[in-house]
């Protein structure tokens, strides 16, 4: 194996170790779920939690008596997605993720990110763990032949810029989600899809309680799946809605264990969010002088 091919091999190993989807777990001590009592079930009584964004007078979690518990979170997710599409052009943030792949819970990964909604564009730079620090990934919808552009660090950097299909084997190895699903808007859309798939099932319950994520006041939507079934992977999921921004900033889910336990499946947290910062094409261009891309070899 030549030294050049060794670099390509090292980079491909890096791809397989997970570098894409950063939806997330904040650092220890940053989560404070203040509602020890999760409150009444959505099936027991009407619940209305008004959010603080004055631009969204109808942005409430309002569970109506007798309706399926998932309908209220679905309505909120749909309204939040519509609001973001109409009012949020772009944002920057810090993303932390942790995922269980093939039964093994991976280590926490942290990255700085830039996201633009039209055209959908993502830039990510890994900051943790240390051995990943400096890796960069760019994806722009309908550009670069549909590929993401990535480079590694150290020996991995010898491969230069790699062009990979977002849903291809190399890009997806070690990841639950492709980069095309990245971001808070896609998170809201995914919540709608999960609700649509499960709306006919009678095993779900929903609770709401106050929480604080990285200093941000939130409402936590707790979705409980009371019956173990093959077509529903999680037994419990938490979706944290930022009260001021009215967007989901954290998602966590737990599965069914073998001995009555509930192992963590995945967690994603968006922190340090800054909306409408004016991102341009250069923010999603490997030629940006602030980035460390170089030509493929």
Order of alpha helices (4+ residues) and beta strands (2+ residues): alpha-beta-beta-beta-alpha-beta-beta-beta-beta-beta-beta-beta-alpha-alpha-beta-beta-beta-beta-beta
